[in-house]
């Protein structure tokens, strides 16, 4: 069984609100790749954010 890679991604919107997403990602993906993928989805859903302000942090997840 593979290890889960859970990331918390914070997207600060241009209207001043912050959106927080928690996503599972492939273990080989790096922080910036995960952040940009979430940013793309956020913008496709109508959000307005700059990609340079999006940040991702890997969360510690206990194995089930």
Secondary structure, DSSP 8 states (H G I E B T S, - for coil): ----EEEEEEEEBTTS-EEEEEEEE-TT--HHHHHHHHHHHHHHTT--B-GGG-EEEEE-----
